[in-house]
């Protein structure tokens, strides 16, 4: 009747309103830097022309998301630059950045980090430590560290980048925006929402003044604020900002542009975060149709939208559809960028979590193990993604009756998550709930109760009192009260949980059936047999609906 909370791998935040899905900004600026190089050195004209042509091709391929095609060109052009201009030339630095970006977009963070640092060394020696081109590299290294969850290392780099572009007389709006957005992203991920909003609004004001209120880059700033509000559970504000971004994109770019598709997808993400699944689905499907038509069915942006739509189907317990969507996205990712990256690991974790809900432990465990092995290499052993998968492995161990291993994995995951995301993050709350459940199994109620109270407070703060995740937290608390024979409290809390879940979840969702069954059990203990019978009949009906949708 009762199962631990299962967590899928987390999703990327702050996708940009461009065809390119990554967080880097330098590839759109490196051409300008390359042109400036003519004033520094004068290599043979033919060599410079050949190098510049390849550099532009890399930039175009990156912008189109064609990273597997960009990779050999970037490798070849770096070798050409080192041979033709020397290992410490600014052209070589730009080629290092080009290759680093290709690696970054393919989730190869260690390789991109090394390349960006080589680029940084060259630029600092030639241009000085306060040049805007140095800030560009600092932004990119900071983006790598953000992806790896190395927030403490990213912060001083990104703050230094902001200081450079704010003080450098030649800094462009593009460089200023990239630096300030990069630091704002980091602040948001660390829960420094006030600081993040100040930076995002500063960029928005600059873009509105210099580019106009209807420019696509202005829409990008509105989108960034929308995601920031979404992270805080401020859904009306988030939706207002995102709808404005969609309006600008559609007006400026037309109804079939890839950037509009991303804006639509992010509007859907806002609805999904608020558990408004019916409103989200058509937006995902419209975005997907645009991307498949314009970019092709094997494009990485298509894979990203398929993954988001699959997450929605997973949340609405349409597991057969979700599995098919994840598998299609997985195939696109693997064919385009290979298997040894965080993007593929993320999808494997989602698939594993579906199998876990369906009690297919033999299918789930190897997916989690493969994902965790990849992420420990790519992201590091202390990353939140690793914690999510450890938590799911703990659930498998618990289901198989291996309580000591389950406790060990859960405690390890919780330590990682609290350090990576902070004590008030919903991911921490999920692990607190699971740890409490393990203690309840051992009748250690005095340990479990404060864990669940903290879980309840986290969900209320993050999502509000009408969100299904808060309803699930109430359900955990109702079960504890039932075990403690605090039946009046269990009755009250379970009634609240059922009301929320009935309002927010589709009728075939097994969580709703489980909540009804738990409430029926509580009512029987209160000698309210007739009410309990009605709930049991309804739960059976809902479970049949679930079985029909997930044969």
NULO-813326 format. One record per residue (C-alpha): residue in one letter; x, y, z. Coordinates in pm, whole numbers, plus 32768, in hexadecimal, padded with zeros to 4 digits. Example, Ala and Ser with C-alpha at 12.3 -4.5 7.8 and 13.67 -1.06 7.14 Angstrom:
BEGIN
a84CE7E3E830C/s85577F9682CA/
This chain:
BEGIN
x800080008000/x811880F0804C/x8255812C7F88/x8380820A7FBA/x839583417EE6/x845483087DA4/x851E841F7D10/x858384417BA5/x86BD84F17B3E/x86A7866A7B42/x8680873D7A0A/x874F88567985/x86E889B979D8/x86FC8AFD7917/x86FE8A7577B3/x87408B9276C5/x86528C1175BD/x87348BAB74A1/x875A8A7073D5/x88858A1474AA/x8814897675F3/x894B89AA76C2/x89AD8AA977C6/x8AE38B2D7719/x8AE98C80767C/x8C448C9F75EC/x8C108BF374A0/x8B388D117428/x8C4A8E087485/x8D818D527414/x8D648DC872AD/x8D838F30731E/x8EB88EDA73E6/x8F4B8E2172BF/x8F228F5071E1/x8FD0902672E6/x90FB8F4072D5/x91648FDF718D/x91D2910D7253/x92B7903B732A/x93748F5E7234/x93928F3970BE/x93AE8DCC7051/x93A88D696EE5/x92608DDB6E52/x92068C856DC6/x923B8BDB6F15/x91688CDD6FCA/x90568CBD6EC7/x90528B426EDF/x904B8B4B705A/x8F368C527060/x8E618B876F6F/x8E798A51704B/x8E368B1F7183/x8CF78BA970E9/x8C8B8A4C7083/x8CB289D471EB/x8BE58AFB7264/x8AD28AB17168/x8AC8893E71BF/x8ABB89897333/x89A28A837300/x88E189777242/x891F88767354/x89E787977266/x8AF9874A7361/x8B6885FA72D7/x8BB386A7718C/x8C5C87CC723A/x8D4886EC7301/x8E37867A71EA/x8E3B87DA7157/x8E96886F72AA/x8FA5876A72E5/x903687A6718C/x902F892071AC/x90DC891872FF/x91F388437270/x920D89337148/x921D8A63722F/x932C89CC7309/x93FD897371D7/x93C48AB27111/x93BD8BBD7220/x94628B16734C/x93E18A837491/x93C78BD47542/x93178C9C7434/x91C28D3F745E/x913C8C797336/x91A58B3D73ED/x90F18BBB7524/x8FB28BED745C/x8FD38A9073C6/x8FFE8A037523/x8EBA8AB07582/x8E0C8A2A744B/x8E6888C474A1/x8E1588FD760E/x8CB8896F75B1/x8C7C884074D7/x8CE6876075F7/x8C0C882476E9/x8AD488047614/x8B11868E7605/x8B2C86777780/x8CA4863C7784/x8CEB872D789C/x8E4686BD7905/x8ECA86E477A3/x8E2488377773/x8EAC88B078C3/x9013885F785E/x8FEB8909770B/x8F4F8A4277A0/x90688A61789E/x916D8A4E7787/x90AF8B5F76CF/x90A28C31780C/x921B8C177841/x92628C9276DF/x916B8DB376E8/x91DE8E2E783C/x934A8E2F77CE/x93068EEB768B/x91D98FC576DC/x91FD8FF47853/x91218F7C796D/x9016908A7941/x8FC0905F77D1/x8E56900A7771/x8ED58EDB76B1/x8F5C8E5677FA/x8E048E867893/x8D728DB47778/x8E4C8C8B77DA/x8E028CBB794B/x8C8F8CA678F5/x8CC78B5E7844/x8D968AC27959/x8C8C8B347A4E/x8B828A8B7976/x8C4589447984/x8C6089597AFE/x8AEC89A67B1C/x8A9888707A53/x8B7A87A37B34/x8AE288357C6F/x8C2D88DC7CCE/x8B828A1B7D3D/x8C8F8A937E2B/x8D938A827D17/x8CAE8B257C19/x8C518C527CF0/x8D9F8D0F7CF8/x8DD18CD97B81/x8C7A8D5F7B2A/x8C988E867C19/x8DE78EDD7B7F/x8D4B8ECC7A25/x8C388FBF7A8B/x8D3790AB7B20/x8E0290A779DC/x8CE090F378F3/x8C56920079D8/x8DA492B679E0/x8E3292727883/x8DEB93977799/x8DD392B17669/x8CE191B576FC/x8BB1917B7621/x8A4B91487693/x8A768FDF762A/x8BA08FAB7710/x8AF99066782D/x89BB8F9B7808/x8A748E5077F9/x8B408E997931/x8A1D8F1A79FE/x89358E027990/x8A3E8D0279E4/x8A5C8D807B48/x88E28D9E7B66/x88BC8C327AFB/x89AB8BC97C0E/x88FD8C9E7D15/x87AF8C037CB8/x88348AA07CD2/x88BE8AF17E2B/x87748B877E9E/x87F58CEE7E9A/x86B88D5F7DED/x86C88ED17E45/x88288EF67DB9/x87C78E2C7C86/x86958EFF7C3F/x875C90427C5E/x88558FCC7B56/x874C8F457A6B/x868490877A81/x87BE91547A40/x87FB909278FE/x868D90B5789D/x869B922F78CD/x87D9924B77FB/x8745917A76E2/x85FC923676E3/x86B7938176CF/x87B6932475C3/x86FE921974FA/x859392727536/x847591C775ED/x842690DB74CB/x85839052748C/x85B58ED974AE/x86CF8F1375A8/x85D98FD9767C/x84F98EA8766B/x86218DDD76E9/x86398EBA781C/x84C48E97785D/x84EF8D207843/x860D8D21793E/x85348DDB7A38/x84198CE779F4/x84F58BBE7A4D/x856F8C737B84/x84088CAA7BF8/x83B58B427BA3/x84CD8AC67C81/x84348B8E7D9E/x82D68B067D62/x825F8C5E7CED/x819A8BCA7BCE/x80B98CF07B6C/x81E88DD67B4B/x82A78CCB7A8F/x818B8C8F799C/x815C8E01795A/x82CC8E2B7903/x82D98CF2782C/x819D8D46776B/x82328E9B771C/x83708DEF769F/x82A08D0C75BF/x81E38E387537/x83268EED74DD/x83BD8DB97437/x82888D757368/x826A8EE272FF/x83DC8F0872AA/x842E8DB2721C/x82E88D25719A/x821C8BF271FE/x83188AE97195/x84658B5A7223/x85388A757303/x855E8B887408/x83E58BA37420/x83DA8A2C7457/x84C48A4D7581/x83F28B69760F/x82B78A9575EC/x8364896E7692/x83C68A4877B8/x82648ACA77D7/x81FA895E77EB/x8300892678F9/x825E8A3679CB/x810A898F79AE/x81A3883B79FD/x825288C37B33/x810189407BAC/x806987E87B63/x7F8D88797A4D/x7FD18755796A/x7EB187897878/x7F2C88E9782B/x809588777801/x80678756770D/x7FF1881675D5/x810E890E75FF/x821087F67605/x8170875C74D2/x816D88A47413/x82DB88DD7468/x832F877B73FB/x827887A472AF/x833C88E37261/x8488884372B8/x844B870571F3/x83DD87CF70C5/x84F788CF70CA/x861A8818716F/x85D086AE7118/x8560858B71ED/x86BF8530725F/x8720868672E9/x878E86AC7453/x868387B37496/x858286B0742B/x861B85C17528/x85FF86CC7636/x8490871075EF/x8444859B75DE/x84E685777734/x8413869077C9/x82D585FD7735/x833984A877BD/x836285427916/x820085C77900/x8180846E789B/x824183D679BA/x81A784CA7AB1/x804A84787A30/x809583017A4D/x808382C478D7/x81B481E778F4/x8198813277A7/x8197827C76E9/x82A9830B77C6/x838781DD778B/x836081F57614/x83B183697616/x84E4833776F2/x856382207614/x854182F974DE/x85F884177588/x870483257600/x873D82A374A0/x87668407741A/x885D8461752D/x892C83267506/x893B8340738C/x899E84AE739B/x8A8D84CB74C4/x8ACA8368753F/x8A7782C9768E/x8B7F834B777E/x8ADB849577DB/x89ED852678DD/x88CF854F77E3/x88BB83DB779E/x88E6838C7911/x87C08473795C/x86D983B27872/x874F826478FB/x86F582DC7A58/x8599834179E7/x856281ED7942/x85E081407A7A/x84EF82057B53/x83CA81907A7A/x843680267A9D/x845B805F7C12/x82F380DA7C32/x82867FA77B6E/x83507ECA7C5B/x84307E547B3E/x85667E5A7C16/x863B7D817B32/x86067E7A7A17/x862E7FB07AF1/x876D7F607BAF/x88607F417A87/x87E2808A79F9/x8826813C7B41/x897B80977B5C/x89DA80FB79F9/x8963825F7A32/x8A1282867B80/x8B5A82017AEE/x8B4882FF79D5/x8AE984247AB2/x8BFB83DE7BAF/x8CF684047A94/x8C4F852679DF/x8BB885EC7AFF/x8C74856E7C2E/x8C12848F7D51/x8B7D85B07E1A/x8A8586247D12/x890E86347D4C/x88CF85467C29/x899D843D7CDB/x88D184747E17/x878A84457D57/x87FA82F57CD3/x888282837E23/x872D82D17EB4/x868381FC7DAD/x877980DF7DE4/x872480F77F56/x85B480C77EFF/x86097F8A7E3F/x86D27F057F63/x85AF7F4D804E/x84B67E9D7F6B/x859D7D6D7F62/x85AC7D6980DD/x87117DE980F8/x86D27EF581FC/x883B7F398269/x88A57F7B8102/x8773805580CD/x87C781258200/x893081498191/x88D681BC8030/x87CC82AE80AF/x88B1834C81B1/x89C4837180AD/x88D4840D7FB3/x884984FD80B7/x89A585768119/x89F985BA7FAB/x88AE86677F64/x88B8874E8091/x8A1787BC8039/x89CD87E47EC6/x887488877ED4/x884889088035/x876988908152/x8620891580C8/x862588827F6A/x850787957F04/x8608868D7EA7/x867986908012/x850E8671807E/x84DA85367FB1/x860884908050/x859284FA81AB/x844584518163/x84EE831380F1/x85D58310821E/x84A983428301/x83F8821F8257/x8521813C829D/x8517819D840C/x839F81618416/x83DD80008397/x84B87FD084CA/x83B1807685AA/x84A2819285F6/x838D829385F6/x8441839886C7/x854B83AB85B8/x845583A48498/x836584B6850C/x845385E28503/x84D2856D83B0/x8371856F8326/x832386C083C5/x845087518316/x83E586AC81CE/x828B874581F1/x831A88A0822D/x8401888580FF/x82E788208014/x81FE892E8096/x83068A398066/x836F89BB7F0F/x821E896F7E71/x810389F87F45/x7FDD89537FF2/x7F2788E17EB6/x804088287E06/x803D86AB7DE6/x819986937E7A/x811487387FB6/x7FF286457FAC/x80E885247FA2/x81A185B680CC/x805A85C4818D/x801E845A8131/x816D83F981C9/x810D84AF8308/x7FB684098310/x805A82B38301/x813C830B8424/x8014838084F4/x7F5D823F849F/x8082816B8510/x808F82348652/x7F1682008678/x7EDE83778674/x7DA6833185AC/x7CFE848685BE/x7E37852C8537/x7E5F841E8430/x7CF5845483C7/x7D2185CB83A1/x7E6C85BB82E5/x7E03849E81FD/x7CC6855E81A1/x7D9C868A8140/x7E8285AD8070/x7D62850B7FB3/x7CC3865D7F69/x7E0686E37ED3/x7E5685AD7E09/x7CF485917D81/x7D0886F87D09/x7E6086DD7C6A/x7E9985797BF0/x7DE984C77AD0/x7CF583BB7B47/x7DCC82997ACF/x7EFA83017B9F/x7F5D81EF7C98/x7FC082F27D9D/x7E56835E7DB0/x7DE081F67DD9/x7EE881C27EE6/x7E7482F77FA2/x7D0C827A7F98/x7D7681258019/x7E3C81BF8136/x7D1582988195/x7C2C816D818A/x7D1280B4827A/x7D0F81DD8369/x7B9481FB8358/x7B68808A83A9/x7C3A80BA84DF/x7B4381CA8540/x7A2180D88505/x79AB819B83D4/x797F80648301/x788580EC8207/x7963821281A5/x7A8E812A818E/x79D5803880A7/x798081547FB8/x7AED81C07FA6/x7B67805C7F6D/x7A75802D7E4D/x7AE681757DB5/x7C5681167DDF/x7C197FCD7D2C/x7B7180877C0E/x7C9881737BED/x7D9080567BF2/x7CD57FB17AD3/x7CF080F67A10/x7E6580F87A57/x7E8A7F8F79E2/x7DD17FDE789E/x7EBD80FF7851/x7FF5803D78B1/x7FC47EDA7833/
